[in-house]
Amino acid sequence: MQTLWQDLRFAVRMLKKNPGFTIVAVLTLAVAIGANAVVFSVMNGLFLRALKVPQPENLYTLEHGSDKDSSESYPDYLDLRDRNRTFDGLIAYNIDQAALDTGKNPSRAWVYEVSANYFEALGIQPYLGRLIHPSDEHAPYIVLTHAYWHAHFPIVASWAAFSVSTAILILSSV
């Protein structure tokens, strides 16, 4: 223990003698610690934390072949879904951008294009209204997150559902 204190006092004396080196060392440590915190936060949010669905350990991704692009056509999905004998359910989704016009200011938003059984298979319940059912397979419905709903429709935030050329349904982000 005695040698540890001697080493620490010697290190402080050396750092005081070379202020340029001290500044570079401290800044390097600060950047490295900050980058590590950012990388861990992203990894935790995307991969380590469980999804907010009833049974996240029972979710699997099906990929076709060894190609990194795991997208399938919708008819292929329908064929897989109809012939499925192994899983409780198969869902399809695609992440895309769309222009959403709420009557005031059109904006681009990231959207999930999902199969009609998406919410039923995941066991997700809505905050208000109802979600898409398998009987709605080809109907033009959209589901809003709670945050988007409150940001773009603050006046009608107490309504359960309303019409803007298609039925709009509300999904809680919790």
MIKOL-114995 format. One record per residue: residue in three letters; x, y, z of N, C-alpha, C in turn. Coordinates in steps of 0.1 Angstrom, whole numbers, padded with zeros to 4 digits, always signed. Example, Ala and Ser with C-alpha at 12.3 -4.5 7.8 and 13.67 -1.06 7.14 Angstrom:
MIKOL-114995
ALA+0132-0057+0078+0123-0045+0078+0132-0033+0078 SER+0128-0022+0071+0137-0011+0071+0129+0000+0079 
***
This chain:
MIKOL-114995
MET+0008-0012+0000+0000+0000+0000+0009+0013+0000 GLN+0020+0012+0007+0029+0023+0008+0034+0027-0006 THR+0038+0017-0014+0043+0019-0027+0033+0025-0037 LEU+0020+0021-0035+0010+0027-0043+0009+0042-0041 TRP+0009+0047-0028+0009+0061-0025+0021+0068-0031 GLN+0032+0062-0030+0044+0068-0035+0043+0070-0051 ASP+0038+0059-0057+0036+0060-0072+0026+0071-0076 LEU+0015+0072-0068+0005+0082-0071+0011+0096-0069 ARG+0019+0099-0059+0025+0112-0057+0035+0115-0068 PHE+0043+0105-0072+0052+0107-0083+0045+0110-0096 ALA+0034+0103-0099+0026+0106-0111+0020+0120-0111 VAL+0015+0125-0100+0010+0138-0099+0021+0148-0101 ARG+0033+0146-0095+0044+0155-0098+0048+0156-0112 MET+0048+0144-0119+0052+0144-0133+0042+0151-0142 LEU+0029+0149-0138+0018+0156-0146+0019+0171-0144 LYS+0023+0176-0132+0024+0190-0130+0036+0196-0138 LYS+0046+0188-0139+0058+0193-0147+0055+0194-0162 ASN+0046+0186-0167+0043+0186-0181+0028+0189-0184 PRO+0024+0202-0183+0010+0205-0184+0004+0202-0198 GLY+0012+0203-0208+0007+0200-0222+0003+0185-0223 PHE+0012+0176-0218+0010+0162-0218-0003+0159-0209 THR-0004+0166-0198-0015+0164-0189-0028+0167-0196 ILE-0029+0178-0203-0041+0182-0210-0045+0172-0221 VAL-0035+0168-0229-0037+0158-0239-0042+0145-0233 ALA-0036+0140-0222-0040+0128-0216-0054+0128-0210 VAL-0058+0139-0204-0071+0141-0198-0081+0142-0209 LEU-0079+0149-0220-0088+0150-0231-0090+0137-0238 THR-0079+0129-0239-0080+0116-0246-0088+0107-0237 LEU-0086+0107-0224-0095+0099-0215-0109+0103-0216 ALA-0112+0116-0216-0126+0121-0216-0133+0117-0229 VAL-0126+0118-0241-0132+0114-0253-0134+0099-0254 ALA-0125+0091-0249-0126+0076-0249-0137+0072-0240 ILE-0139+0078-0228-0149+0074-0219-0163+0078-0225 GLY-0164+0090-0231-0176+0095-0237-0180+0086-0249 ALA-0171+0082-0257-0174+0073-0269-0178+0060-0264 ASN-0172+0055-0253-0176+0042-0247-0190+0042-0242 ALA-0194+0053-0236-0207+0055-0230-0218+0056-0241 VAL-0214+0063-0252-0224+0063-0264-0226+0050-0270 VAL-0215+0043-0273-0216+0029-0279-0224+0020-0270 PHE-0221+0020-0257-0229+0011-0248-0244+0015-0248 SER-0247+0028-0248-0261+0032-0248-0268+0028-0260 VAL-0262+0029-0272-0268+0024-0284-0269+0009-0284 MET-0259+0002-0280-0260-0013-0279-0271-0017-0269 ASN-0272-0011-0258-0282-0014-0248-0296-0012-0254 GLY-0298+0000-0260-0311+0003-0266-0315-0006-0277 LEU-0305-0010-0286-0309-0018-0297-0308-0033-0295 PHE-0299-0038-0287-0297-0053-0287-0298-0059-0273 LEU-0294-0052-0262-0294-0058-0249-0307-0058-0242 ARG-0314-0047-0243-0327-0045-0236-0338-0053-0243 ALA-0346-0060-0235-0357-0068-0241-0367-0059-0247 LEU-0373-0064-0258-0384-0057-0264-0396-0056-0255 LYS-0404-0045-0256-0416-0043-0248-0428-0051-0253 VAL-0427-0064-0254-0438-0072-0258-0439-0083-0248 PRO-0450-0090-0247-0452-0100-0236-0442-0111-0236 GLN-0437-0117-0247-0428-0128-0246-0416-0125-0256 PRO-0407-0116-0253-0397-0113-0263-0387-0124-0266 GLU-0386-0134-0256-0377-0145-0258-0382-0155-0269 ASN-0395-0153-0273-0400-0162-0283-0401-0156-0297 LEU-0394-0145-0299-0394-0139-0312-0381-0143-0320 TYR-0383-0146-0333-0372-0150-0342-0373-0143-0355 THR-0362-0141-0362-0362-0135-0375-0358-0146-0385 LEU-0367-0147-0395-0364-0156-0406-0357-0149-0417 GLU-0346-0155-0422-0339-0149-0433-0338-0159-0444 HIS-0338-0154-0456-0338-0162-0468-0324-0163-0474 GLY-0317-0175-0473-0304-0176-0478-0293-0169-0470 SER-0281-0168-0476-0270-0162-0469-0269-0147-0472 ASP-0278-0142-0480-0277-0128-0484-0280-0119-0472 LYS-0273-0108-0470-0275-0099-0459-0289-0092-0460 ASP-0294-0090-0472-0307-0084-0473-0318-0095-0471 SER-0324-0095-0459-0333-0105-0455-0348-0102-0459 SER-0350-0093-0468-0363-0089-0472-0369-0099-0481 GLU-0382-0101-0480-0390-0111-0488-0401-0103-0494 SER-0406-0108-0505-0418-0101-0511-0430-0105-0503 TYR-0440-0097-0504-0453-0099-0497-0459-0112-0501 PRO-0460-0116-0514-0465-0129-0517-0457-0140-0511 ASP-0444-0139-0510-0436-0149-0503-0440-0150-0488 TYR-0442-0139-0482-0446-0139-0468-0460-0146-0467 LEU-0469-0143-0475-0482-0149-0475-0481-0164-0476 ASP-0472-0169-0485-0470-0183-0487-0464-0189-0475 LEU-0454-0183-0469-0448-0188-0456-0458-0188-0445 ARG-0466-0178-0444-0476-0177-0433-0487-0188-0435 ASP-0491-0190-0447-0502-0200-0449-0497-0214-0447 ARG-0484-0217-0450-0478-0230-0448-0472-0233-0435 ASN-0472-0223-0426-0465-0224-0413-0471-0234-0404 ARG-0463-0243-0399-0468-0254-0390-0459-0254-0377 THR-0449-0245-0377-0439-0245-0366-0441-0234-0356 PHE-0444-0222-0361-0445-0210-0352-0459-0207-0349 ASP-0462-0200-0338-0475-0196-0334-0480-0186-0344 GLY-0472-0178-0350-0476-0168-0360-0464-0162-0367 LEU-0466-0158-0380-0455-0151-0387-0460-0137-0390 ILE-0452-0127-0389-0455-0113-0392-0445-0108-0402 ALA-0449-0098-0409-0441-0091-0419-0440-0076-0416 TYR-0429-0070-0418-0428-0056-0416-0417-0050-0425 ASN-0418-0038-0429-0408-0031-0437-0407-0017-0431 ILE-0395-0012-0429-0393+0002-0424-0390+0011-0437 ASP-0398+0022-0437-0397+0031-0449-0400+0045-0444 GLN-0398+0055-0453-0402+0068-0450-0414+0072-0458 ALA-0423+0080-0452-0435+0084-0459-0438+0099-0455 ALA-0445+0106-0464-0449+0119-0462-0463+0119-0455 LEU-0463+0125-0443-0476+0125-0435-0481+0139-0435 ASP-0493+0142-0440-0499+0155-0440-0511+0155-0430 THR-0510+0163-0420-0520+0164-0410-0529+0176-0412 GLY-0527+0182-0424-0536+0194-0427-0528+0207-0425 LYS-0517+0207-0418-0510+0220-0415-0497+0220-0422 ASN-0489+0211-0418-0475+0211-0423-0471+0196-0427 PRO-0470+0193-0439-0466+0180-0443-0451+0177-0438 SER-0449+0165-0434-0436+0162-0429-0433+0147-0432 ARG-0420+0144-0433-0415+0131-0435-0414+0124-0422 ALA-0418+0111-0422-0417+0103-0410-0413+0089-0413 TRP-0405+0083-0404-0402+0069-0405-0414+0061-0402 VAL-0418+0051-0410-0430+0043-0408-0426+0028-0409 TYR-0434+0020-0402-0434+0006-0403-0446+0001-0412 GLU-0444-0005-0423-0454-0011-0430-0455-0026-0425 VAL-0467-0029-0419-0468-0042-0412-0479-0050-0418 SER-0478-0063-0415-0489-0072-0419-0501-0070-0409 ALA-0513-0074-0413-0524-0072-0405-0524-0079-0392 ASN-0517-0090-0391-0516-0098-0378-0504-0093-0369 TYR-0497-0083-0373-0485-0078-0366-0488-0076-0351 PHE-0498-0068-0347-0500-0065-0333-0506-0077-0326 GLU-0514-0084-0332-0520-0096-0326-0509-0106-0322 ALA-0500-0109-0332-0490-0119-0329-0480-0114-0319 LEU-0477-0101-0318-0468-0096-0308-0475-0094-0294 GLY-0488-0094-0294-0495-0093-0281-0495-0079-0276 ILE-0495-0069-0285-0495-0055-0281-0509-0049-0281 GLN-0512-0042-0270-0525-0036-0268-0524-0021-0270 PRO-0535-0015-0276-0534+0000-0279-0537+0008-0266 TYR-0532+0020-0266-0535+0030-0256-0550+0034-0257 LEU-0554+0037-0270-0568+0041-0273-0571+0035-0286 GLY-0584+0033-0289-0589+0028-0302-0586+0013-0303 ARG-0584+0009-0315-0581-0005-0318-0570-0006-0327 LEU-0564-0018-0328-0552-0020-0337-0557-0027-0349 ILE-0548-0029-0359-0552-0036-0371-0554-0051-0368 HIS-0564-0057-0374-0567-0071-0372-0564-0078-0385 PRO-0563-0092-0385-0561-0099-0397-0573-0097-0407 SER-0585-0093-0403-0596-0090-0412-0593-0077-0420 ASP-0584-0069-0415-0581-0056-0421-0569-0057-0431 GLU-0567-0069-0437-0555-0071-0445-0552-0061-0455 HIS-0562-0057-0463-0559-0048-0474-0565-0034-0472 ALA-0569-0031-0460-0575-0017-0457-0563-0007-0454 PRO-0565+0005-0458-0555+0015-0456-0554+0021-0442 TYR-0551+0014-0432-0550+0019-0419-0536+0023-0415 ILE-0535+0032-0406-0522+0036-0400-0523+0036-0385 VAL-0513+0034-0378-0512+0034-0363-0502+0044-0359 LEU-0506+0053-0350-0497+0064-0346-0491+0060-0332 THR-0478+0064-0330-0473+0063-0317-0479+0074-0308 HIS-0478+0071-0295-0484+0081-0285-0477+0095-0287 ALA-0464+0095-0289-0456+0107-0290-0461+0115-0303 TYR-0462+0108-0314-0466+0114-0327-0480+0120-0325 TRP-0489+0113-0319-0503+0117-0317-0503+0130-0310 HIS-0496+0131-0298-0497+0143-0290-0489+0154-0297 ALA-0479+0152-0305-0472+0163-0311-0480+0169-0323 HIS-0487+0160-0330-0494+0165-0342-0509+0167-0341 PHE-0515+0162-0331-0529+0163-0329-0532+0167-0314 PRO-0527+0178-0309-0529+0181-0295-0543+0185-0292 ILE-0550+0191-0301-0564+0195-0298-0573+0183-0296 VAL-0571+0173-0304-0580+0161-0304-0574+0150-0296 ALA-0565+0153-0287-0558+0143-0279-0567+0134-0271 SER-0579+0139-0268-0588+0131-0260-0597+0121-0268 TRP-0597+0123-0282-0604+0114-0290-0598+0100-0291 ALA-0606+0090-0292-0601+0076-0293-0597+0073-0307 ALA-0604+0078-0317-0601+0075-0331-0608+0086-0339 PHE-0603+0089-0351-0609+0099-0359-0604+0096-0374 SER-0610+0103-0383-0607+0100-0397-0599+0111-0404 VAL-0589+0107-0411-0581+0116-0419-0579+0108-0432 SER-0588+0106-0440-0589+0099-0453-0586+0084-0450 THR-0582+0080-0439-0581+0066-0435-0583+0066-0420 ALA-0586+0055-0414-0588+0054-0400-0575+0055-0393 ILE-0574+0063-0382-0561+0065-0375-0563+0059-0361 LEU-0554+0050-0358-0555+0043-0345-0543+0047-0336 ILE-0545+0046-0323-0535+0051-0314-0528+0039-0307 LEU-0515+0040-0307-0507+0029-0300-0498+0036-0290 SER-0498+0030-0278-0490+0036-0268-0475+0032-0270 SER-0466+0041-0267-0452+0038-0268-0446+0031-0256 VAL-0454+0029-0246-0449+0022-0234-0450+0007-0235 
***
